[in-house]
Amino acid sequence: MRKKPYDSSRLAKFVERRVLELKPTKSQADIASQAGYTNANMITMIKQGSSKVALDRVPALAKALECDPAYLMRLSLEQAIGETAAASVVEIFGGPVTENERSWLKAVREASDNSDPRLTSRSQAAIKSIFGK
């Protein structure tokens, strides 16, 4: 059996998981339609790794999958240009910031009175302790 080009991508696995999670409230055909795909099988092709997500489709697909568009863009970029090239893009331009990460940033700004605090070893240790590390 011939291997599908993107079947082991994190994006294919993520889309497969989200479709399953959304199954009680929307069908795969609903997701495809909301994402702007005329072919309802496109979601199956993405899940199975036989097709990749075009970068210009990420915002609509993220909305249809009810997920963070920045996270989906990270996965799509990785799939589109490969992990090494995607890492280079992130190194130069920085990674897309998710809505959850923006919330953290807002909380830091509020707590610090927008003083642009430096990340010290003490503050880094405090953050790690929040996550049990």
MDTraj code that builds the backbone (N, CA, C; nanometers):
import mdtraj as md
import numpy as np

residues = "MET ARG LYS LYS PRO TYR ASP SER SER ARG LEU ALA LYS PHE VAL GLU ARG ARG VAL LEU GLU LEU LYS PRO THR LYS SER GLN ALA ASP ILE ALA SER GLN ALA GLY TYR THR ASN ALA ASN MET ILE THR MET ILE LYS GLN GLY SER SER LYS VAL ALA LEU ASP ARG VAL PRO ALA LEU ALA LYS ALA LEU GLU CYS ASP PRO ALA TYR LEU MET ARG LEU SER LEU GLU GLN ALA ILE GLY GLU THR ALA ALA ALA SER VAL VAL GLU ILE PHE GLY GLY PRO VAL THR GLU ASN GLU ARG SER TRP LEU LYS ALA VAL ARG GLU ALA SER ASP ASN SER ASP PRO ARG LEU THR SER ARG SER GLN ALA ALA ILE LYS SER ILE PHE GLY LYS".split()
xyz = np.array([
    [0.0834, -0.1181, 0.0000],
    [0.0000, 0.0000, 0.0000],
    [0.0884, 0.1251, 0.0000],
    [0.0537, 0.2209, -0.0815],
    [0.1312, 0.3431, -0.0954],
    [0.1072, 0.4368, 0.0225],
    [0.2144, 0.4898, 0.0761],
    [0.2055, 0.5821, 0.1887],
    [0.1521, 0.7172, 0.1409],
    [0.0645, 0.7759, 0.2214],
    [0.0104, 0.9079, 0.1889],
    [0.1098, 1.0130, 0.2371],
    [0.1297, 1.1193, 0.1609],
    [0.2392, 1.2139, 0.1894],
    [0.2308, 1.2862, 0.3235],
    [0.1113, 1.3046, 0.3777],
    [0.0993, 1.3835, 0.5005],
    [0.0335, 1.3057, 0.6140],
    [0.0266, 1.1729, 0.6021],
    [-0.0493, 1.0961, 0.7007],
    [0.0112, 1.0980, 0.8402],
    [0.1399, 1.1237, 0.8510],
    [0.2000, 1.1282, 0.9843],
    [0.2164, 1.2720, 1.0353],
    [0.1606, 1.3685, 0.9630],
    [0.1751, 1.5080, 1.0046],
    [0.0906, 1.5361, 1.1286],
    [0.1392, 1.6283, 1.2097],
    [0.0637, 1.6685, 1.3283],
    [-0.0700, 1.7297, 1.2884],
    [-0.0740, 1.7956, 1.1732],
    [-0.1980, 1.8566, 1.1261],
    [-0.3032, 1.7504, 1.0978],
    [-0.2680, 1.6451, 1.0268],
    [-0.3638, 1.5392, 0.9948],
    [-0.4204, 1.4786, 1.1231],
    [-0.3341, 1.4551, 1.2195],
    [-0.3792, 1.3973, 1.3473],
    [-0.4687, 1.4947, 1.4232],
    [-0.4346, 1.6233, 1.4198],
    [-0.5146, 1.7240, 1.4891],
    [-0.6536, 1.7358, 1.4269],
    [-0.6599, 1.7430, 1.2943],
    [-0.7889, 1.7564, 1.2270],
    [-0.8749, 1.6324, 1.2555],
    [-0.8140, 1.5165, 1.2511],
    [-0.8879, 1.3936, 1.2820],
    [-0.9472, 1.3996, 1.4235],
    [-0.8682, 1.4435, 1.5203],
    [-0.9155, 1.4548, 1.6589],
    [-1.0287, 1.5567, 1.6719],
    [-1.0112, 1.6748, 1.6092],
    [-1.1144, 1.7785, 1.6199],
    [-1.2461, 1.7351, 1.5559],
    [-1.2393, 1.6667, 1.4435],
    [-1.3610, 1.6180, 1.3781],
    [-1.4348, 1.5226, 1.4722],
    [-1.3612, 1.4351, 1.5381],
    [-1.4225, 1.3432, 1.6343],
    [-1.4835, 1.4189, 1.7524],
    [-1.4129, 1.5183, 1.8021],
    [-1.4619, 1.5970, 1.9154],
    [-1.5879, 1.6753, 1.8798],
    [-1.5971, 1.7193, 1.7558],
    [-1.7121, 1.7995, 1.7117],
    [-1.8289, 1.7146, 1.6621],
    [-1.8074, 1.5858, 1.6483],
    [-1.9083, 1.4968, 1.5908],
    [-2.0465, 1.5089, 1.6558],
    [-2.0554, 1.5286, 1.7878],
    [-2.1895, 1.5425, 1.8465],
    [-2.2652, 1.6681, 1.8009],
    [-2.1933, 1.7699, 1.7528],
    [-2.2602, 1.8954, 1.7189],
    [-2.2567, 1.9324, 1.5705],
    [-2.1613, 1.8762, 1.4967],
    [-2.1578, 1.9056, 1.3525],
    [-2.0926, 1.7921, 1.2765],
    [-2.1409, 1.7742, 1.1549],
    [-2.0897, 1.6665, 1.0700],
    [-1.9619, 1.7110, 0.9988],
    [-1.8945, 1.6150, 0.9432],
    [-1.7746, 1.6441, 0.8647],
    [-1.8122, 1.7277, 0.7416],
    [-1.9293, 1.7018, 0.6857],
    [-1.9772, 1.7814, 0.5714],
    [-2.0023, 1.9259, 0.6144],
    [-2.0545, 1.9452, 0.7357],
    [-2.0744, 2.0809, 0.7893],
    [-1.9403, 2.1529, 0.8015],
    [-1.8408, 2.0820, 0.8537],
    [-1.7078, 2.1403, 0.8717],
    [-1.6509, 2.1809, 0.7359],
    [-1.6603, 2.0910, 0.6391],
    [-1.6084, 2.1198, 0.5044],
    [-1.6776, 2.2423, 0.4456],
    [-1.8083, 2.2472, 0.4580],
    [-1.8855, 2.3598, 0.4041],
    [-1.8466, 2.4908, 0.4734],
    [-1.8372, 2.4885, 0.6064],
    [-1.8002, 2.6090, 0.6814],
    [-1.6589, 2.6554, 0.6479],
    [-1.5730, 2.5610, 0.6117],
    [-1.4351, 2.5953, 0.5752],
    [-1.4245, 2.6417, 0.4301],
    [-1.5340, 2.6335, 0.3561],
    [-1.5338, 2.6804, 0.2180],
    [-1.4935, 2.5762, 0.1156],
    [-1.4907, 2.4497, 0.1544],
    [-1.4585, 2.3431, 0.0594],
    [-1.5854, 2.2991, -0.0117],
    [-1.5828, 2.2946, -0.1437],
    [-1.6995, 2.2492, -0.2189],
    [-1.7096, 2.0973, -0.2147],
    [-1.5968, 2.0299, -0.1987],
    [-1.5933, 1.8848, -0.1894],
    [-1.5904, 1.8456, -0.0417],
    [-1.6976, 1.7837, 0.0064],
    [-1.7058, 1.7438, 0.1476],
    [-1.5985, 1.6423, 0.1843],
    [-1.5455, 1.5697, 0.0851],
    [-1.4416, 1.4697, 0.1118],
    [-1.3057, 1.5324, 0.1438],
    [-1.2942, 1.6634, 0.1259],
    [-1.1658, 1.7293, 0.1510],
    [-1.1202, 1.7095, 0.2955],
    [-1.2113, 1.7123, 0.3891],
    [-1.1755, 1.6918, 0.5294],
    [-1.1216, 1.5507, 0.5492],
    [-1.1832, 1.4528, 0.4850],
    [-1.1332, 1.3148, 0.4914],
    [-0.9927, 1.3072, 0.4332],
    [-0.9702, 1.3738, 0.3226],
    [-0.8388, 1.3721, 0.2571],
    [-0.7323, 1.4367, 0.3469],
    [-0.7699, 1.5416, 0.4199],
    [-0.6761, 1.6063, 0.5128],
    [-0.6472, 1.5132, 0.6302],
    [-0.7521, 1.4542, 0.6855],
    [-0.7368, 1.3625, 0.7995],
    [-0.6490, 1.2428, 0.7642],
    [-0.6678, 1.1901, 0.6448],
    [-0.5938, 1.0713, 0.6030],
    [-0.4531, 1.1035, 0.5535],
    [-0.4246, 1.2321, 0.5340],
    [-0.2921, 1.2715, 0.4909],
    [-0.2691, 1.2659, 0.3422],
    [-0.3744, 1.2546, 0.2630],
    [-0.3553, 1.2535, 0.1180],
    [-0.3567, 1.3943, 0.0605],
    [-0.4003, 1.4917, 0.1416],
    [-0.4010, 1.6300, 0.0973],
    [-0.3574, 1.7198, 0.2120],
    [-0.2941, 1.8312, 0.1765],
    [-0.2546, 1.9265, 0.2800],
    [-0.3508, 2.0441, 0.2801],
    [-0.3420, 2.1239, 0.3849],
    [-0.4273, 2.2415, 0.3969],
    [-0.3559, 2.3600, 0.3328],
    [-0.4217, 2.4247, 0.2382],
    [-0.3663, 2.5467, 0.1785],
    [-0.3647, 2.6547, 0.2864],
    [-0.2559, 2.7287, 0.2953],
    [-0.2403, 2.8278, 0.4018],
    [-0.3511, 2.9332, 0.4007],
    [-0.4031, 2.9666, 0.2832],
    [-0.5096, 3.0668, 0.2783],
    [-0.6433, 3.0124, 0.3291],
    [-0.6518, 2.8819, 0.3502],
    [-0.7731, 2.8195, 0.4037],
    [-0.7715, 2.8099, 0.5566],
    [-0.6585, 2.8370, 0.6172],
    [-0.6445, 2.8180, 0.7619],
    [-0.7472, 2.8967, 0.8430],
    [-0.7686, 3.0272, 0.8177],
    [-0.8670, 3.0985, 0.9014],
    [-1.0071, 3.0362, 0.8978],
    [-1.0556, 3.0026, 0.7795],
    [-1.1897, 2.9439, 0.7677],
    [-1.1951, 2.8040, 0.8282],
    [-1.0895, 2.7258, 0.8065],
    [-1.0869, 2.5909, 0.8620],
    [-1.0798, 2.5959, 1.0144],
    [-1.0019, 2.6889, 1.0676],
    [-0.9938, 2.7032, 1.2131],
    [-1.1295, 2.7373, 1.2723],
    [-1.2003, 2.8258, 1.2060],
    [-1.3345, 2.8630, 1.2525],
    [-1.4270, 2.7418, 1.2478],
    [-1.4216, 2.6668, 1.1388],
    [-1.5060, 2.5483, 1.1242],
    [-1.4717, 2.4409, 1.2269],
    [-1.3425, 2.4279, 1.2580],
    [-1.2981, 2.3286, 1.3562],
    [-1.3063, 2.3803, 1.5002],
    [-1.3454, 2.5079, 1.5127],
    [-1.3557, 2.5713, 1.6437],
    [-1.2248, 2.5570, 1.7221],
    [-1.1165, 2.5970, 1.6555],
    [-0.9842, 2.5906, 1.7179],
    [-0.9105, 2.7220, 1.6967],
    [-0.8014, 2.7391, 1.7639],
    [-0.7241, 2.8610, 1.7532],
    [-0.6567, 2.8686, 1.6157],
    [-0.6796, 2.9768, 1.5411],
    [-0.6201, 2.9864, 1.4073],
    [-0.4675, 2.9910, 1.4082],
    [-0.4072, 3.0488, 1.5106],
    [-0.2610, 3.0536, 1.5158],
    [-0.2029, 2.9132, 1.5328],
    [-0.2678, 2.8321, 1.6148],
    [-0.2209, 2.6948, 1.6334],
    [-0.2360, 2.6157, 1.5034],
    [-0.3509, 2.6304, 1.4373],
    [-0.3717, 2.5600, 1.3115],
    [-0.2736, 2.6083, 1.2049],
    [-0.2399, 2.7370, 1.2067],
    [-0.1417, 2.7897, 1.1117],
    [-0.0047, 2.7272, 1.1360],
    [0.0335, 2.7139, 1.2628],
    [0.1618, 2.6482, 1.2939],
    [0.1666, 2.5094, 1.2329],
    [0.0612, 2.4310, 1.2557],
    [0.0577, 2.2946, 1.2031],
    [0.0552, 2.2933, 1.0503],
    [-0.0188, 2.3857, 0.9910],
    [-0.0293, 2.3923, 0.8447],
    [0.1026, 2.4343, 0.7810],
    [0.1696, 2.5277, 0.8439],
    [0.2992, 2.5734, 0.7943],
    [0.4002, 2.4589, 0.7983],
    [0.3990, 2.3860, 0.9079],
    [0.4863, 2.2690, 0.9236],
    [0.4606, 2.1691, 0.8103],
    [0.3333, 2.1462, 0.7825],
    [0.2961, 2.0507, 0.6784],
    [0.3318, 2.1037, 0.5393],
    [0.3117, 2.2331, 0.5184],
    [0.3317, 2.2916, 0.3860],
    [0.4784, 2.2983, 0.3446],
    [0.5642, 2.3365, 0.4373],
    [0.7051, 2.3584, 0.3984],
    [0.8038, 2.2681, 0.4716],
    [0.7544, 2.1841, 0.5600],
    [0.8404, 2.0924, 0.6329],
    [0.8820, 2.1495, 0.7682],
    [0.9137, 2.0605, 0.8596],
    [0.9459, 2.1020, 0.9960],
    [1.0669, 2.1935, 1.0040],
    [1.1721, 2.1639, 0.9281],
    [1.2941, 2.2441, 0.9343],
    [1.2706, 2.3848, 0.8824],
    [1.2048, 2.3958, 0.7678],
    [1.1757, 2.5278, 0.7119],
    [1.0794, 2.6048, 0.8015],
    [0.9792, 2.5361, 0.8568],
    [0.8839, 2.6018, 0.9471],
    [0.9569, 2.6536, 1.0711],
    [1.0527, 2.5764, 1.1210],
    [1.1315, 2.6202, 1.2365],
    [1.2122, 2.7447, 1.2015],
    [1.2628, 2.7526, 1.0799],
    [1.3374, 2.8708, 1.0359],
    [1.2476, 2.9934, 1.0282],
    [1.1261, 2.9767, 0.9761],
    [1.0310, 3.0878, 0.9690],
    [1.0004, 3.1382, 1.1100],
    [0.9762, 3.0463, 1.2011],
    [0.9456, 3.0829, 1.3400],
    [1.0663, 3.1507, 1.4051],
    [1.1858, 3.1010, 1.3761],
    [1.3068, 3.1610, 1.4336],
    [1.3225, 3.3064, 1.3886],
    [1.2912, 3.3334, 1.2644],
    [1.3072, 3.4686, 1.2106],
    [1.1911, 3.5599, 1.2496],
    [1.0679, 3.5119, 1.2328],
    [0.9507, 3.5970, 1.2541],
    [0.8814, 3.5760, 1.3881],
    [0.9202, 3.4728, 1.4597],
    [0.8506, 3.4379, 1.5830],
    [0.7313, 3.3509, 1.5491],
    [0.6891, 3.2736, 1.6462],
    [0.5772, 3.1831, 1.6236],
    [0.4446, 3.2552, 1.6374],
    [0.3434, 3.2071, 1.5682],
    [0.2096, 3.2639, 1.5860],
    [0.1681, 3.2485, 1.7325],
    [0.1064, 3.3499, 1.7861],
    [0.0650, 3.3488, 1.9266],
    [-0.0816, 3.3086, 1.9319],
    [-0.1097, 3.2078, 2.0146],
    [-0.2471, 3.1610, 2.0268],
    [-0.3283, 3.2558, 2.1141],
    [-0.4583, 3.2407, 2.1096],
    [-0.5475, 3.3223, 2.1927],
    [-0.5169, 3.3003, 2.3404],
    [-0.4891, 3.1764, 2.3784],
    [-0.4531, 3.1478, 2.5182],
    [-0.3243, 3.2199, 2.5578],
    [-0.2271, 3.2192, 2.4683],
    [-0.1008, 3.2879, 2.4973],
    [-0.1217, 3.4383, 2.5069],
    [-0.2088, 3.4932, 2.4235],
    [-0.2395, 3.6370, 2.4324],
    [-0.3021, 3.6708, 2.5669],
    [-0.3831, 3.5805, 2.6193],
    [-0.4441, 3.6008, 2.7512],
    [-0.3374, 3.6054, 2.8603],
    [-0.2382, 3.5189, 2.8498],
    [-0.1269, 3.5205, 2.9460],
    [-0.0518, 3.6528, 2.9380],
    [-0.0243, 3.6961, 2.8155],
    [0.0484, 3.8210, 2.7954],
    [-0.0294, 3.9389, 2.8532],
    [-0.1586, 3.9394, 2.8315],
    [-0.2435, 4.0461, 2.8861],
    [-0.2373, 4.0462, 3.0386],
    [-0.2412, 3.9279, 3.0986],
    [-0.2345, 3.9170, 3.2448],
    [-0.1005, 3.9680, 3.2978],
    [0.0083, 3.9379, 3.2278],
    [0.1410, 3.9858, 3.2693],
    [0.1457, 4.1379, 3.2602],
    [0.0925, 4.1928, 3.1529],
    [0.0920, 4.3389, 3.1370],
    [0.0093, 4.4071, 3.2464],
    [-0.1058, 4.3490, 3.2762],
    [-0.1897, 4.4061, 3.3812],
    [-0.1207, 4.3970, 3.5176],
    [-0.0628, 4.2808, 3.5484],
    [0.0019, 4.2596, 3.6782],
    [0.1249, 4.3478, 3.6963],
    [0.1909, 4.3812, 3.5855],
    [0.3141, 4.4601, 3.5940],
    [0.2908, 4.6083, 3.5663],
    [0.1651, 4.6488, 3.5539],
    [0.1331, 4.7869, 3.5168],
    [0.2032, 4.8281, 3.3873],
    [0.2085, 4.7348, 3.2936],
    [0.2705, 4.7583, 3.1622],
    [0.4142, 4.8084, 3.1720],
    [0.4895, 4.7520, 3.2674],
    [0.6269, 4.7975, 3.2887],
    [0.7302, 4.7203, 3.2072],
    [0.6851, 4.6302, 3.1188],
    [0.7756, 4.5491, 3.0377],
    [0.8775, 4.4760, 3.1241],
    [0.8288, 4.3902, 3.2155],
    [0.9211, 4.3228, 3.3076],
    [1.0116, 4.2233, 3.2357],
    [1.1354, 4.2174, 3.2830],
    [1.2322, 4.1217, 3.2299],
    [1.2002, 3.9845, 3.2885],
    [1.2168, 3.8791, 3.2117],
    [1.1958, 3.7440, 3.2612],
    [1.3189, 3.7022, 3.3403],
    [1.3067, 3.7008, 3.4695],
    [1.4182, 3.6628, 3.5576],
    [1.4114, 3.5132, 3.5850],
    [1.5162, 3.4600, 3.6424],
    [1.5157, 3.3180, 3.6776],
    [1.4085, 3.2906, 3.7831],
    [1.3832, 3.3861, 3.8706],
    [1.2805, 3.3707, 3.9743],
    [1.1406, 3.3663, 3.9111],
    [1.1125, 3.4591, 3.8190],
    [0.9804, 3.4603, 3.7553],
    [0.9623, 3.3379, 3.6663],
    [1.0697, 3.2942, 3.6014],
    [1.0623, 3.1746, 3.5185],
    [1.0333, 3.0521, 3.6049],
    [1.0969, 3.0450, 3.7226],
    [1.0717, 2.9344, 3.8149],
    [0.9258, 2.9361, 3.8624],
    [0.8717, 3.0564, 3.8862],
    [0.7319, 3.0680, 3.9296],
    [0.6390, 3.0154, 3.8205],
    [0.6669, 3.0499, 3.6955],
    [0.5837, 3.0030, 3.5840],
    [0.5931, 2.8513, 3.5736],
    [0.7119, 2.7971, 3.5833],
    [0.7286, 2.6520, 3.5754],
    [0.6528, 2.5816, 3.6880],
    [0.6527, 2.6422, 3.8068],
    [0.5836, 2.5801, 3.9198],
    [0.4329, 2.5743, 3.8962],
    [0.3782, 2.6715, 3.8234],
    [0.2354, 2.6702, 3.7897],
    [0.2011, 2.5429, 3.7129],
    [0.2947, 2.4984, 3.6289],
    [0.2724, 2.3818, 3.5454],
    [0.3348, 2.2541, 3.6045],
    [0.3766, 2.2633, 3.7312],
    [0.4297, 2.1457, 3.7989],
    [0.5641, 2.0976, 3.7500],
    [0.6457, 2.1928, 3.7051],
    [0.7796, 2.1556, 3.6542],
    [0.8882, 2.2161, 3.7387],
])
top = md.Topology()
chain = top.add_chain()
for i, resn in enumerate(residues, 1):
    res = top.add_residue(resn, chain, resSeq=i)
    for name in ("N", "CA", "C"):
        top.add_atom(name, md.element.get_by_symbol(name[0]), res)
traj = md.Trajectory(xyz[None], top)
